[in-house]
Amino acid sequence: MQQRQLVLAVDDEPPILRLVRARLNADGYTVITATNGEEAVQMCEEERPDIVLLDVMMPGIDGYETMRQIRTFSDVPIIFLTARSGPADTIRGLDSGADDYITKPFNPDELAARVAAVLRRVSDDVPQEHERLVYGDLVIDLDRRLVTLGGEEVHLTRTEWELLYQLASNAGRVMRHSELLSRIWGPEFRDETYYLRTWVSRLRAKLEPHQPEESIIKTYPGMGYRLEAPE
């Protein structure tokens, strides 16, 4: 029998936790809960959940600091839950390294769909090709899941790696927004183009910190992105 996937839900509002537990239990997940950041960090380290649903605004340490502490020992996928719905808040959430961002009040079915999409992406995040792309002192090793710049490893989040993998596996071809979104986040996210703008910007900053104006990731407005084929 396949082991039930473990979800850690973190929120200081008990009704939210009850809603999350009931909805995800119905889909076969095991849900454990925490009501503050300190407790969440401890549970994440001890229980090793498959995914974390993390409230941003909590007493004590907030969601951003909680995620920073979790990232010191785990790359577990994290979905932020927040009442803040402005574009700046969404971008900050994604830019800080979260895998997704859901605003309150949320539809329980949407939450379940997003959890499934992130977990599906994680489970599919294994390269099938053995390929090494070289761009001067930048090396992308698809087989080893390793990126180096000037001989030093470039540390990428799971989402950054998946985006780079999709582009690198199709180097020289324009990948449409909808194609990238569907492959990385799932078909229900094929219209969320702001996700790509945020993550492409993060990826460029890590791969080409000294020459962003000469990026190997080319933008095709209204279409998508293309990773230059190596010479």
C-alpha positions as CSV (number, residue, x, y, z in Angstrom):
1,M,0.0,0.0,0.0
2,Q,1.3,3.4,-0.9
3,Q,2.2,5.6,2.1
4,R,-0.1,8.6,2.6
5,Q,1.7,11.9,1.9
6,L,2.2,14.1,5.0
7,V,1.1,17.7,5.0
8,L,2.1,20.2,7.7
9,A,-0.4,23.0,8.0
10,V,0.7,26.1,9.9
11,D,-1.8,28.8,11.0
12,D,-2.8,30.6,14.1
13,E,-6.5,30.3,13.3
14,P,-8.0,26.9,14.4
15,P,-10.9,27.2,11.9
16,I,-8.4,27.4,9.0
17,L,-6.6,24.3,10.3
18,R,-9.8,22.4,10.7
19,L,-10.8,23.3,7.1
20,V,-7.5,22.3,5.7
21,R,-7.4,19.0,7.6
22,A,-10.9,18.0,6.6
23,R,-10.4,18.8,2.9
24,L,-7.0,17.2,2.5
25,N,-7.9,14.2,4.6
26,A,-10.7,13.6,2.1
27,D,-8.1,13.4,-0.7
28,G,-6.0,10.8,1.3
29,Y,-3.4,13.0,2.9
30,T,-2.3,12.8,6.5
31,V,-2.4,16.3,8.0
32,I,-0.5,17.5,11.0
33,T,-0.8,21.1,12.3
34,A,1.2,23.8,14.1
35,T,-0.1,27.2,15.3
36,N,3.1,29.2,15.2
37,G,6.4,29.4,13.5
38,E,8.6,28.0,16.2
39,E,6.4,24.9,16.4
40,A,6.4,24.6,12.6
41,V,10.2,24.6,12.4
42,Q,10.4,21.9,15.1
43,M,7.7,19.7,13.5
44,C,9.2,20.1,10.1
45,E,12.6,18.9,11.3
46,E,11.1,16.0,13.3
47,E,8.3,14.8,11.0
48,R,9.8,15.5,7.6
49,P,6.5,16.4,5.8
50,D,6.1,16.1,2.1
51,I,4.7,19.7,1.8
52,V,4.1,22.7,4.2
53,L,1.1,25.0,4.1
54,L,2.4,28.1,5.9
55,D,0.5,31.2,7.1
56,V,2.4,34.4,6.5
57,M,1.0,36.6,9.4
58,M,1.5,34.8,12.7
59,P,2.4,35.8,16.2
60,G,6.1,35.4,17.0
61,I,8.1,34.8,13.9
62,D,6.2,35.3,10.7
63,G,6.0,33.0,7.7
64,Y,9.0,34.4,5.9
65,E,11.3,33.9,8.9
66,T,9.8,30.4,9.5
67,M,10.5,29.4,5.9
68,R,14.1,30.8,6.2
69,Q,14.7,28.6,9.2
70,I,13.2,25.6,7.5
71,R,15.3,26.1,4.4
72,T,18.5,25.7,6.5
73,F,17.8,22.0,6.7
74,S,15.0,21.1,4.2
75,D,13.9,21.9,0.7
76,V,10.4,20.7,1.3
77,P,7.9,22.5,-1.0
78,I,6.1,25.4,0.8
79,I,2.8,27.0,-0.1
80,F,2.1,30.3,1.6
81,L,-1.3,31.1,2.9
82,T,-2.1,34.8,3.5
83,A,-4.8,37.4,3.7
84,R,-2.6,39.8,1.8
85,S,-3.6,39.7,-1.9
86,G,-1.8,42.6,-3.5
87,P,0.6,42.0,-6.4
88,A,3.6,43.1,-4.3
89,D,2.7,40.6,-1.6
90,T,2.3,37.8,-4.2
91,I,5.6,38.6,-5.8
92,R,7.4,38.8,-2.4
93,G,6.0,35.4,-1.5
94,L,7.2,33.8,-4.7
95,D,10.5,35.7,-4.7
96,S,11.3,34.6,-1.2
97,G,11.3,31.0,-2.4
98,A,7.8,29.7,-1.8
99,D,6.5,27.2,-4.3
100,D,3.1,28.7,-4.4
101,Y,1.0,31.4,-2.8
102,I,-2.7,31.3,-1.9
103,T,-4.8,34.2,-0.6
104,K,-7.4,33.9,2.1
105,P,-10.3,33.3,2.0
106,F,-9.5,30.4,-0.3
107,N,-11.7,27.7,-1.9
108,P,-10.8,24.4,-0.3
109,D,-11.0,22.7,-3.7
110,E,-8.4,25.2,-5.1
111,L,-6.1,24.5,-2.2
112,A,-6.3,20.8,-2.7
113,A,-5.6,21.3,-6.5
114,R,-2.6,23.4,-5.7
115,V,-1.2,20.9,-3.2
116,A,-1.6,18.1,-5.7
117,A,0.0,20.2,-8.4
118,V,3.1,21.0,-6.3
119,L,3.5,17.4,-5.2
120,R,3.1,16.2,-8.7
121,R,5.8,18.5,-9.9
122,V,8.1,17.4,-7.1
123,S,7.5,13.7,-7.9
124,D,8.1,14.3,-11.6
125,D,11.2,16.4,-11.0
126,V,13.7,13.8,-12.1
127,P,15.7,14.4,-15.3
128,Q,15.3,11.7,-18.0
129,E,18.2,12.8,-20.2
130,H,21.9,12.8,-19.7
131,E,23.1,16.1,-20.9
132,R,25.6,18.8,-20.0
133,L,25.2,22.3,-21.4
134,V,28.2,24.7,-21.3
135,Y,28.0,28.5,-21.7
136,G,31.5,29.8,-21.0
137,D,32.0,29.4,-17.2
138,L,28.4,28.4,-16.7
139,V,27.8,24.7,-16.8
140,I,24.3,23.1,-16.5
141,D,24.5,19.3,-15.8
142,L,21.1,17.9,-16.3
143,D,22.1,14.4,-15.3
144,R,23.7,15.4,-11.9
145,R,21.1,18.2,-11.3
146,L,24.1,20.5,-10.8
147,V,24.8,24.1,-12.0
148,T,28.2,25.7,-11.6
149,L,29.4,29.2,-12.4
150,G,33.2,29.7,-12.5
151,G,33.6,26.3,-10.9
152,E,31.4,27.2,-7.9
153,E,28.0,25.5,-7.4
154,V,24.9,27.7,-7.9
155,H,22.3,26.8,-5.3
156,L,18.8,26.7,-6.9
157,T,15.5,26.1,-5.3
158,R,13.3,23.2,-6.5
159,T,11.2,25.6,-8.6
160,E,14.3,27.3,-10.1
161,W,15.8,24.0,-11.0
162,E,12.6,22.7,-12.7
163,L,12.3,25.9,-14.7
164,L,15.9,25.7,-15.8
165,Y,15.5,22.0,-16.6
166,Q,12.5,22.6,-18.8
167,L,14.4,25.4,-20.7
168,A,17.7,23.5,-20.9
169,S,16.0,20.3,-22.1
170,N,14.5,22.4,-25.0
171,A,17.5,24.7,-25.6
172,G,17.2,26.7,-28.8
173,R,13.4,26.4,-28.8
174,V,10.9,29.0,-27.7
175,M,8.8,27.5,-24.9
176,R,5.4,29.1,-24.6
177,H,4.1,30.5,-21.3
178,S,1.3,28.0,-21.1
179,E,3.7,25.1,-21.8
180,L,6.1,26.0,-19.0
181,L,3.3,26.8,-16.6
182,S,1.6,23.5,-17.3
183,R,4.7,21.4,-17.0
184,I,6.0,23.1,-13.8
185,W,2.9,24.0,-11.8
186,G,0.2,22.0,-13.6
187,P,-2.4,22.7,-16.3
188,E,-4.6,24.7,-13.9
189,F,-1.9,27.4,-13.8
190,R,-1.4,27.8,-17.5
191,D,-2.6,31.4,-17.4
192,E,-0.6,32.6,-14.4
193,T,2.2,34.3,-16.4
194,Y,3.3,36.4,-13.5
195,Y,4.7,33.2,-11.9
196,L,7.1,33.0,-14.9
197,R,8.2,36.6,-14.7
198,T,9.1,36.2,-11.1
199,W,11.0,32.9,-11.4
200,V,12.8,33.8,-14.7
201,S,14.0,36.9,-13.0
202,R,15.3,34.9,-10.0
203,L,17.0,32.4,-12.3
204,R,18.7,35.0,-14.4
205,A,20.1,36.7,-11.2
206,K,21.7,33.5,-10.1
207,L,23.0,32.3,-13.5
208,E,24.3,35.6,-14.8
209,P,24.8,38.0,-11.8
210,H,27.3,40.2,-13.7
211,Q,25.8,40.4,-17.1
212,P,21.9,40.3,-17.0
213,E,21.8,42.4,-20.2
214,E,23.3,39.5,-22.1
215,S,21.1,36.8,-20.6
216,I,21.1,33.4,-22.3
217,I,17.4,33.2,-21.4
218,K,15.6,35.2,-24.1
219,T,12.2,36.7,-23.6
220,Y,9.6,36.6,-26.4
221,P,6.9,39.0,-25.3
222,G,3.4,37.5,-25.4
223,M,4.9,34.1,-26.3
224,G,7.4,32.6,-23.9
225,Y,11.1,32.1,-23.2
226,R,14.0,30.4,-24.9
227,L,17.3,29.2,-23.5
228,E,20.1,29.8,-26.1
229,A,21.6,26.6,-27.5
230,P,25.2,26.3,-26.4
231,E,27.8,26.7,-29.1
